[in-house]
Amino acid sequence: AAPGKLLVVPVDGSRWLSMREVLDGLSQKGHEIVVLAPEVNIHIKPSENFVMKMYPIPFTKEEVHGSI
């Protein structure tokens, strides 16, 4: 299969940690990946394997961290 373009809108938490491994593998196979994530999150961090786009949310970092 030919490499393609992927848009990923992840949910923060343990599912993201598993998904990141998959994205790393897809990136190594030539896929172009854009991850769309909230500005305030716990686990979703930039990587050299994908482009990260952030969007604002109406919560502070303290509110997000306090909800887990």
Secondary structure, 3 states (H helix, E strand, C coil): CCCCEEEECCCCCHHHHHHHHHHHHHHHCCCEEEEEEECCCCCCCCECCEEEEEECCCCCHHHHHHCC
